[in-house]
Amino acid sequence: MKKAAYILVFLIAFGASYFLLPYFKDIENPHNRYVYAAANASIEKTEIDPADNTFVERITTDSGTEEIEYIVLRRPDDFEKYLLNGVVEVYYLEHTNLNYILAADIDFNGKPSARLDVTAREIGKSALATFNGVFNGNGYKIKNVAIKEGIFGTVGTNATVKKLIIDASCSVSNVALTNTNNGLISQVKNYAKVITTAARPSTAVGIAVTNGGTVTLSYNAGTISGTSGIVETNNGTVSVCSNEGTVLGTTSYAGGIVAINNAEITECINSGEVGSKNSAYAGGIVAYSKGGTVKDSDNTDDAVIMGYAAVGGIAGNFYGTIENCKNYGLVKAVQKGDIDSYAGGIAGKADSAVETSLITGCKNTAVIIGQNADGILGNVEDIKDKNLPVKLTSNQNDGRLNGRTEFTLKLDSFLTSYKLVIIAVIAVIVVAAIISIIVDRVNAVKNRRTEIDTMLYNL
């Protein structure tokens, strides 16, 4: 009787683990603490004497000491004096080769202007201007102003914009900081919501529309109605950047950090929700990496990545290299018409027809949902079937596909393949166990009756 009971307990435990295991939440979530801390660190302010109109910053490097002489900006009037060309509703840089440092928050709210309509205070529309100096925000904020197409038109090859905060009180169209960066952007933070416009219906980004230089140690927390949190098209380097804002993905591309990557993304982290049912390509770090490299970057478990064609925790669609990246956030590829949908813990789809691609040293721990779903690469079956030039090495998936772990998916496949045999075996075991219990019970009753009869006989 005990053996039969043990068999029943085993069968119950097996069934419970099979159906309940996929619903236990993975508690592992080792965020990239260095990147998060670096990109989100408070910016140290340099104290400047209120009486000074200029300030000299001394920067020591391996090659010696560099001195940068700044013009000090404290008020909106200072912007108008140095950074305004006098055309109504348009700010752009008049003194493009000078250096500027903020000594206070620049709050445009309610400040009258002889050169600008106070009801339409706008920074930007500055595609004609290339800034070639150093703009040091010094940890201060730009507040209460409409920014149209960036504060800067173009950040030049030798230019630097650093330590600037764009406050949530600003209303931003298309991009908060610059249309084009060919220089260095460092420690710039955007907290403002960024929207698209009728003139540029597919562009809304936190820091730069196009990057041909370096964007580093920068951060977005604003809601982005368009493409990406930091850079839309990257032709340079994006490093140690973080996005916590929601990227709504109202266009085909939605990336937490970058929309289209043609170069290098390294040590970046996304914890914002990215994409929607209207996003063809959506990725926690990049929507579409075209021959570039994405490495040492994480998508956290606070993030949810959604799209319909190619959706990935790190990259939506890609060719090139993805190295040492980790995904902890839910990835979901929704069905849209007859379009095939691919969802991957690391990449939704490898555009393998273009060139040899590589995913190496990556890890997924999250739930991956889609018509074609895989813990690492969404279209992995196509790659195998067609023998395409995509290499997957040293990767690990501890997540669940369509709500199931790889173990339970394999088990499910086995159970499906041998369903009738398994059902028959289980039925035989159950019937045998029940018969065994009944026989044991009958024998127990007979033995008890024999004992009673013996006792009565002895009396």
C-alpha positions in Angstrom: 0.0 0.0 0.0 2.9 2.4 0.8 4.5 1.8 -2.6 1.3 2.6 -4.4 0.9 5.8 -2.3 4.4 6.9 -3.1 3.7 6.4 -6.9 0.6 8.6 -6.6 2.5 11.3 -4.7 5.3 11.2 -7.4 2.7 11.6 -10.2 1.0 14.5 -8.4 4.4 16.3 -7.7 5.4 15.8 -11.3 2.2 17.3 -12.7 2.4 20.2 -10.3 6.0 21.0 -11.2 5.2 20.7 -14.9 2.3 23.2 -14.8 3.6 25.6 -12.1 7.3 25.8 -12.9 6.9 28.3 -15.8 5.1 30.8 -13.6 7.8 31.2 -10.9 9.5 34.6 -11.4 13.3 34.6 -11.9 14.7 36.6 -9.0 18.1 37.1 -10.6 18.7 40.7 -11.7 22.3 41.8 -11.5 22.0 45.2 -13.2 25.1 46.8 -14.6 25.6 48.9 -11.4 28.7 50.8 -12.8 26.8 52.1 -15.9 23.7 53.0 -13.9 25.7 54.8 -11.3 27.9 56.6 -13.8 25.2 57.8 -16.2 22.9 58.8 -13.3 25.5 60.4 -11.0 24.9 63.9 -9.8 27.0 66.5 -11.6 29.4 68.4 -9.4 29.1 72.1 -9.7 32.1 74.5 -9.8 31.5 77.6 -7.7 32.0 80.9 -9.6 32.3 84.3 -8.0 29.1 86.3 -8.6 31.2 89.3 -9.7 33.0 87.4 -12.4 31.9 87.5 -16.0 34.7 85.1 -17.1 36.0 81.9 -15.6 39.1 79.8 -16.3 38.9 76.0 -16.0 42.2 74.1 -15.7 42.1 70.5 -16.9 45.1 68.3 -16.2 45.8 65.4 -18.6 48.8 63.2 -19.3 50.0 65.7 -21.9 49.9 68.6 -19.5 47.5 71.3 -18.2 44.8 72.8 -20.5 43.1 76.1 -19.7 39.6 76.9 -21.0 38.4 80.4 -20.6 34.6 80.7 -20.4 32.1 83.5 -20.6 29.8 83.1 -17.6 26.0 82.8 -18.2 23.6 83.4 -15.3 20.3 84.7 -16.8 18.2 84.3 -20.0 19.5 87.8 -20.9 23.0 86.3 -21.1 21.7 83.7 -23.6 20.2 86.5 -25.7 23.4 88.5 -25.6 25.7 85.7 -26.7 23.6 83.0 -28.2 20.8 84.8 -30.0 20.8 86.1 -33.5 17.8 88.5 -33.0 15.3 86.7 -35.2 11.9 86.4 -33.4 11.2 82.9 -32.0 14.7 81.6 -33.1 17.7 81.1 -30.9 21.0 80.0 -32.5 24.6 80.5 -31.8 26.0 83.9 -32.9 29.3 83.4 -31.1 30.0 79.9 -32.2 33.8 79.7 -31.4 33.5 80.9 -27.8 33.2 78.9 -24.6 30.4 79.2 -22.1 29.7 78.1 -18.5 26.5 78.3 -16.5 26.7 79.8 -13.0 23.0 79.3 -12.3 19.9 77.6 -13.6 18.7 79.5 -16.8 14.9 79.9 -16.2 13.1 81.5 -19.1 9.7 81.5 -17.4 8.2 85.0 -17.5 11.4 86.8 -18.4 10.7 89.7 -20.8 12.8 90.1 -23.9 13.3 93.0 -26.2 14.5 90.7 -28.9 12.1 87.9 -28.6 8.3 87.5 -28.3 7.8 86.5 -24.6 4.8 84.3 -25.5 6.9 82.2 -27.9 10.3 81.7 -26.2 12.0 79.0 -28.2 15.5 77.6 -28.4 16.6 75.8 -31.5 15.7 75.7 -35.1 19.4 76.1 -35.5 20.5 73.9 -38.3 22.5 76.8 -39.8 24.7 77.1 -36.7 27.7 74.9 -35.9 29.0 75.3 -32.4 32.8 75.0 -32.2 33.5 75.9 -28.6 32.9 74.3 -25.1 29.6 74.6 -23.4 29.8 73.7 -19.8 26.4 73.4 -18.1 28.2 73.0 -14.8 25.4 70.9 -13.4 22.8 73.6 -13.9 19.4 73.4 -15.7 17.7 74.9 -18.7 14.1 75.5 -17.5 10.7 76.6 -18.7 11.4 77.1 -22.4 10.2 75.5 -25.7 13.1 73.7 -27.4 12.6 73.1 -31.1 14.9 70.8 -32.9 17.6 71.1 -30.2 19.5 73.8 -28.3 22.4 73.4 -30.8 22.1 72.9 -34.5 25.4 71.0 -34.9 28.0 70.3 -32.2 31.3 70.7 -34.3 34.2 68.2 -34.5 36.3 70.1 -31.9 33.3 71.1 -29.7 32.2 69.8 -26.3 28.9 70.1 -24.6 28.9 68.8 -21.1 27.3 68.8 -17.6 24.0 70.2 -18.8 20.5 69.3 -17.5 17.4 69.9 -19.5 14.6 70.2 -17.0 11.2 68.5 -17.2 9.5 72.0 -17.4 10.8 72.4 -20.9 8.6 71.4 -23.9 10.7 69.7 -26.6 10.0 69.1 -30.2 12.1 66.4 -32.1 15.3 66.6 -30.0 16.4 68.2 -26.7 20.1 68.9 -27.3 21.3 68.8 -30.9 20.4 67.7 -34.4 24.0 66.6 -35.2 26.9 65.8 -32.9 30.4 65.5 -34.4 32.2 66.3 -31.2 31.9 65.3 -27.6 28.7 65.2 -25.5 29.3 64.2 -21.9 27.1 64.2 -18.8 24.0 65.7 -20.4 20.7 64.7 -18.9 17.2 65.1 -20.4 14.1 65.0 -18.2 11.7 66.7 -20.7 9.1 65.0 -22.8 10.1 64.9 -26.5 7.4 64.9 -29.2 7.4 64.6 -33.0 6.2 67.3 -35.3 4.4 67.5 -38.6 7.6 68.5 -40.3 9.5 65.6 -38.7 6.9 63.0 -37.9 9.3 60.1 -37.2 11.9 61.9 -35.1 11.8 62.3 -31.3 15.0 61.6 -29.3 16.5 62.6 -26.0 20.0 63.8 -26.8 21.1 63.8 -30.5 19.4 63.0 -33.8 22.7 62.0 -35.5 25.9 61.2 -33.7 29.2 61.1 -35.6 31.3 61.8 -32.5 31.0 60.6 -29.0 28.1 60.6 -26.6 29.0 59.4 -23.1 27.8 59.4 -19.5 24.5 60.8 -20.6 20.9 60.0 -19.5 17.3 60.3 -20.5 14.3 60.1 -18.2 11.8 62.0 -20.4 9.0 60.3 -22.3 10.0 59.9 -26.0 7.1 59.8 -28.5 9.4 58.7 -31.3 12.6 56.7 -31.8 15.1 56.5 -29.0 16.2 57.7 -25.6 19.8 58.9 -26.4 20.6 58.9 -30.1 18.5 58.3 -33.2 21.3 57.4 -35.7 24.7 56.5 -34.4 27.8 56.7 -36.7 30.2 57.2 -33.8 30.4 56.0 -30.2 27.7 55.9 -27.6 29.1 54.7 -24.2 28.0 54.5 -20.6 24.6 56.0 -21.3 21.3 55.2 -19.6 17.6 55.5 -20.4 14.8 55.3 -17.9 12.2 57.1 -20.0 9.4 55.5 -22.0 10.1 55.3 -25.7 6.6 55.1 -27.1 7.6 53.8 -30.5 5.1 55.6 -32.7 7.3 54.9 -35.7 8.9 51.8 -37.2 12.0 52.1 -35.0 12.1 52.1 -31.2 15.4 51.7 -29.2 16.0 52.4 -25.5 19.4 54.0 -26.3 19.8 54.1 -30.1 17.3 53.6 -33.0 19.8 52.8 -35.8 23.4 51.8 -35.0 26.1 51.9 -37.7 29.1 52.0 -35.3 29.6 51.2 -31.6 27.4 51.1 -28.5 29.1 50.0 -25.3 28.3 49.8 -21.6 24.8 51.2 -21.9 21.7 50.3 -19.9 17.9 50.6 -20.5 15.2 50.3 -17.9 12.4 52.1 -19.7 9.5 50.6 -21.6 10.3 50.6 -25.3 8.1 50.2 -28.4 4.5 49.5 -29.1 2.3 47.4 -31.5 3.3 50.0 -34.2 7.0 49.4 -33.9 8.4 47.1 -36.5 11.9 47.0 -34.9 12.2 47.4 -31.1 15.2 46.7 -28.8 16.1 47.5 -25.3 19.4 49.0 -26.4 19.0 49.4 -30.2 16.2 49.0 -32.7 18.4 48.0 -35.7 22.1 47.6 -35.5 23.4 47.7 -39.1 26.9 46.2 -39.1 27.8 47.9 -35.8 28.9 46.5 -32.4 26.8 46.4 -29.3 28.7 45.2 -26.2 28.6 45.1 -22.4 25.1 46.5 -22.3 22.0 45.5 -20.3 18.2 45.7 -20.5 16.8 45.5 -17.0 13.7 43.8 -15.6 11.9 47.1 -15.3 11.8 47.3 -19.1 9.1 45.9 -21.4 10.1 45.7 -25.1 7.3 45.4 -27.6 7.0 45.5 -31.4 5.7 43.3 -34.3 8.4 42.3 -36.7 11.7 41.9 -34.9 11.8 42.5 -31.1 14.8 41.8 -28.8 16.0 42.5 -25.3 19.1 44.1 -26.7 18.5 44.5 -30.4 15.4 44.3 -32.6 17.0 43.5 -35.9 20.8 43.3 -36.4 23.8 42.3 -38.4 27.3 42.7 -37.0 28.3 41.8 -33.4 26.4 41.6 -30.0 28.8 40.7 -27.2 28.5 40.2 -23.5 25.0 41.7 -23.2 22.3 40.7 -20.8 18.5 40.9 -20.9 16.2 40.7 -17.8 13.1 42.4 -19.3 10.0 41.0 -20.9 10.2 40.8 -24.7 6.9 40.6 -26.7 6.4 40.4 -30.5 2.8 40.9 -31.3 1.1 39.7 -34.5 0.3 42.3 -37.2 -1.5 41.0 -40.3 0.5 38.3 -42.2 3.9 39.7 -41.1 6.1 37.1 -39.4 7.0 38.1 -35.9 10.3 37.3 -34.2 11.1 37.7 -30.5 14.5 37.0 -28.9 16.0 37.5 -25.5 19.1 39.2 -27.1 18.0 39.9 -30.7 14.7 39.5 -32.4 16.2 38.8 -35.9 19.5 38.5 -37.5 19.6 40.1 -41.0 21.8 37.3 -42.1 21.6 37.9 -45.8 23.9 40.9 -45.4 27.1 39.5 -43.8 28.4 37.2 -41.1 27.0 38.1 -37.7 27.9 37.1 -34.1 26.1 36.9 -30.8 28.6 35.8 -28.0 28.7 35.7 -24.2 25.1 36.9 -23.8 22.5 35.9 -21.3 18.7 36.1 -21.1 16.6 35.4 -18.0 13.3 36.9 -19.1 10.0 35.8 -20.6 10.1 35.9 -24.5 6.7 36.0 -26.3 6.1 35.7 -30.0 5.2 33.7 -33.0 8.9 32.8 -33.4 10.5 33.0 -30.0 13.9 32.1 -28.6 15.9 32.9 -25.6 18.8 34.3 -27.6 17.8 34.9 -31.3 14.2 35.0 -32.5 14.9 33.6 -36.0 17.4 31.0 -34.9 15.4 28.2 -36.7 15.7 30.0 -40.0 19.4 30.4 -39.4 19.7 26.7 -38.8 17.5 25.6 -41.7 19.1 27.8 -44.3 22.7 27.5 -42.9 23.1 31.2 -42.8 26.3 32.9 -41.6 25.3 33.7 -38.0 27.3 32.4 -35.1 26.0 31.9 -31.6 28.7 31.1 -29.0 28.8 31.0 -25.2 25.3 32.3 -24.7 22.9 31.3 -21.9 19.1 31.3 -21.7 17.5 30.9 -18.3 14.3 32.6 -19.4 10.9 31.3 -20.6 9.6 31.2 -24.2 5.9 32.1 -24.5 5.7 31.7 -20.7 7.6 28.4 -20.6 11.1 27.5 -19.7 13.3 25.8 -22.2 13.1 22.6 -20.0 9.4 22.6 -20.0 9.3 23.4 -23.7 11.5 20.4 -24.5 9.4 18.3 -22.1 6.3 19.6 -23.8 7.7 18.5 -27.2 8.6 15.1 -25.8 5.1 14.7 -24.3 3.5 15.8 -27.6 5.6 13.4 -29.6 4.9 10.4 -27.4 1.6 11.5 -26.0 -0.4 8.3 -26.5 2.4 6.1 -25.2 2.9 8.3 -22.2 -0.9 8.5 -21.5 -1.1 4.7 -21.7 1.9 4.2 -19.4 0.5 6.7 -16.9 -2.9 5.1 -17.1 -1.5 1.7 -16.4 0.5 3.0 -13.5 -2.5 4.7 -12.0 -4.7 1.7 -12.5 -2.1 -0.6 -11.1 -1.7 1.7 -8.1 -5.4 1.8 -7.5 -5.7 -2.0 -7.8 -2.8 -2.3 -5.4 -4.4 0.0 -2.9 -7.7 -2.0 -3.2 -6.0 -5.3 -2.9 -4.1 -4.1 0.1 -7.3 -2.8 1.6 -9.2 -6.1 1.0 -6.3 -8.1 2.5 -6.2 -5.8 5.5 -9.9 -6.4 6.0 -9.5 -10.1 5.6 -6.7 -10.2 8.1 -8.7 -8.2 10.6 -11.6 -10.5 10.3 -9.3 -13.5 10.8 -7.9 -11.9 13.9 -11.5 -11.3 15.2 -12.5 -14.8 14.4 -9.4 -16.2 16.2 -10.2 -14.0 19.3 -13.8 -15.2 19.4 -12.8 -18.9 19.0 -10.4 -18.5 21.9 -13.1 -17.2 24.1 
